[in-house]
Amino acid sequence: VDVTTDDDLFESGLAEVFVSTGLSVNFLAQRGSNEFTLEAGVRDDDYEFIDRDRESRGVSLSFTRQVREGLMLASSLSYSEEDFTSTGQEDDLLIGQLSANWTLSRRLELALSLSYQERNSNAATAEYEEWVGGVSLAYQILQ
């Protein structure tokens, strides 16, 4: 039997105290059934007791289109840079996403999604590349 105490959580870093300060600016344009969003932001995470401080900045662009009644397509692309100031680790993160949502009836909805994520880093163990796909079927019981 494995028992986790509050002390175990604190030592693992899962219960760390930090202050996060950020600023983001976005621009939204809608034209007919199309919606474009451009966002830029910065963020600073300052941990109190451990060396995990991070500064990040990034941009994202998203596009959504209602193809027809009940069918929505969406895509987004984002890029961010993260600097872990206490360790010197520097990461670049690229994320692309595609999704389609169908309203099949008043209570039933189907969603398909695909995302790609690539992290480049000066720390070899932090680099990765992954594809993630998803399928969701939702039924609303109460209205």
Summary of the structure (lengths in Angstrom):
residues: 143
radius of gyration: 19.9
end to end distance: 43.4
largest distance: 58.7
contacts: 352
relative contact order: 0.13
helix: 7%
strand: 69%
